[in-house]
């Protein structure tokens, strides 16, 4: 009888169990603008000679298959990741390592077995988020994180949440620097959508809920600080667009 009562209780709560907190996406559900892939690339200028300069880091073998490795075999991505992490932190080596890491993603070399090790390379590349403002690094930086977003399914839910954050902080911010009207307008709409799910410090300033709806859905509390920072970084870049004639017309 006890198991049956427990089952009825679960059904009365909505028909399905909620996932345990530890399995939930720590940065919340995908934002409204998040799609299966990042936006198409915009012209940000060709990578400079830094992308072709030599480093002491050899690339993993070109012949590695994309299928999961058999038990007992050593994964080249896992082995190479610590060295890639150290090199991508170096501004003079960032472009070359980012290009190399991007190719590993595009070639299908990153899979669910080695994605955690590879993600450490992505994290190391974002230790200094200001590098997305450096013109010489924008193209390889965007290519790398765009490739990761397009292959997000090989990463855990926790890592996918961070990839969504980087879509705003890296992809959108670099696209804003390209100063193309369509891209700027698209990203400004996305920034607004993100701001609308952040609560006001003063509840009295909250906009009214839509007619017929309940309370406005908010971003999870744990996600708010990092998302607020990313949104305001993009907002600062977008505000610099007012120097352009077409942007002034849109604003007015």
N, C-alpha and C positions, 0 to 999 in steps of 0.2 A: 504493500500500500504506500509506503513512504516514497519509493521511486516514482509511482504514478502521480502523487501529489506534487512532487518536485517538477515533473514534466508539465503538469497543468499550469503550475505557477509560471514556468518559463514561457509557455504559450500565451498566457494572459498578459505578459509583459511586452508582447509585440511579435511573438511567433518565432523569434530567433535570439540566440544568446548574443550578447555584446562581447566583442573580443576583450581579452584581458588587457589592462592598461599597458603592460610591458610589450604587447604586440601592436599597440596603436601607433600610428604615424606620429612621432614626437613633435612634428611641426604642423600637425593638423591635416585636414583633407586638402586635396589640390585646390589652389586658388581658382576663381572663376575663369581666368584666362589661360590656364595651363592646358596645353594640348598634348597629343601623343608625341610631337616632335617640336623642337624649337623653331622660331621663324626662320625663313630663308636668309642666307647670308647677304649682307649688303657690302658694297665696295668700301673697304676701310684702308686701302693702300696695300701694296705688295709687301710681304715680309722683307726686312732689310737683310744685309749680309750676315747679321747675327744668327739668322736661321740656318745659314749654311756653314757657319764657322765650326771648326772641329773641337771636340771635347774628348776627354779621356773615357767617356762612357760608351762602350760598344752596344749596338742594338741587339736585342734578342734575335735568335736565328730566324731567317725569313721563311723557313720551311715548316714551322710548327703548325699543326693542324688546328682547326677551330673546335673540334670535338673535345669533350672532357677527357682529361688524361686518365690512363689506366692506373689502378692502385699500385703504389710503389714507385711510380715515375716521378721525377722532379719537375715541377712546373717552372718554366723559364720566367714567366711573369712574376711569380712569387720570389724567385731568386734575384731578379733584376730590380724589383721595386725599391729596396732600400737605397741602392745607388742612384736610381732615378729621383728619389725623394731628395737626396742631398744635392744633386745637380740642378733640379728645377728651382731650388731656393736661391740659386745664384743668378742675379739679373743678367749677367753676360751669357749664361747658358740656357736661360729660360726658353727662348724661341726654339732652339734646336731640340731640347728635351720635349717641349710641348708638341712639336711636329712629330717626333718619334712616338710619343704616347698616343697621339691622335691616330697615327697609322695602325697601332696595335688594336685600337678600337674598331677602326674601319675594316681591318682584315679579319675581324671576328676572333681575335686571339684572347680577348677578355671574356671570361665566362663566370658562371655562378661560383665556381670553385676558387677562382683567383681574384674575383672582383674586389674583395675586401682589401687585399694587398695593393691592388691597383688604385683603389680609392685613396689610399694614403698619398699617392702621387698627386692626385687632384687636390687634396687638402693642402699639401705642401705648396702647390702652385698658388693657393689663395691665402697664404699666410700674410701676404702684403696685398690687400685688395686694391691699393692705389695703382698697382701696375697696369690695371685696365685703362688708366688714363694716359699711359705712355704710348704714343702713336706707333712706335716701332714694334711694340709687343701686342697690339690689338688683334692683328690678323691671326697669328698662331694661337693666341689665348682664346679667341672666339671659336676657332676651329676645334680646339680640344674640348671645350666644355659643351659646345653644340653636339659634337660626336657622342659625348657621354650622355647627354639628354636624349638623343635619338636611340640609345641603347640602354635606357634606364632599367629595363626589365631584368638585366643580369645583376643588378644591385639589390640589396635588401631594402625593405620599406623605410628604414631609418635613413639610409643613404639616398633613396629617391626623394625624401623630403628635403634634404640638403641640395640636391640637384635642382629642385624647383626654386629654392631660394637663389641659387646661382643663375637661374634663368633670368631673374630680375636684376641681380647685382652685377652679373658679368655680361650676358648676351644683350640685354636691353640697354645697359649703360654704354656698351661699345657701339651699339646701333644708334644711340642718340648722338654720339660724337660724329657719326657720318653726316648728320644734319640733312637727311633726306626727308622732305615734308611728310610723305606717307608713313614712314617709320616713326617719326616724332609724334604724329597724331595718334598712331596705334598705341605707342608706349604710354603716352599721356593718359589715354583711356584706361590702360591697365593699372597705372599708378593710382588713378582715382578709384578704381575698383578695390585695390588693395587698401587704400586709406579708409574706404567706407566700412571695412570690416575690422578696423581698429577702433576701440572705444575712446570716447572723449575723456579727458581728465575730469571735466565737470559734467556729470550726468545731465545737467540742465541744458547743455549744448547739443545733446544727441538729436539727430534729425528724426522726425516722426517715422514710425514704421509704415510700410505700405498698407493701403486700405485692405481690410480683410485679413491681414496677416498678424502674427503675434509679435513677439520681441524680435528685434533685428539680430540675425546670426552674426556672431563675433568670432574672430580668430582665437584659437586656443591661447590661454594666458602664457604658456611656456614659449610659444612661437612669437609673441608680440615684439620683444626687444630686437631680435635679429631681423625680423621683417620690417619693423619701423626704420631701422638703420638703412636697410637696403632700399626701401621706398624713398626715403629722404635723400639718399645719395643720388638716385635717378632723378628725383625732383629738382635737385640743385643743378644737375646738368641740363635738364629740360628748361629751367628758368633762364639759362644762358642763351637759349634760342631766341629770346626777345630781340636780340641784335639783328635778326634776319627780318626782312620786310614782310615776307609771307607769314611769319610767326606773329608779328605785331597785328596783322590784319585778323588772324584767327583769334587772338586773345581779345581784341576789341569787339 
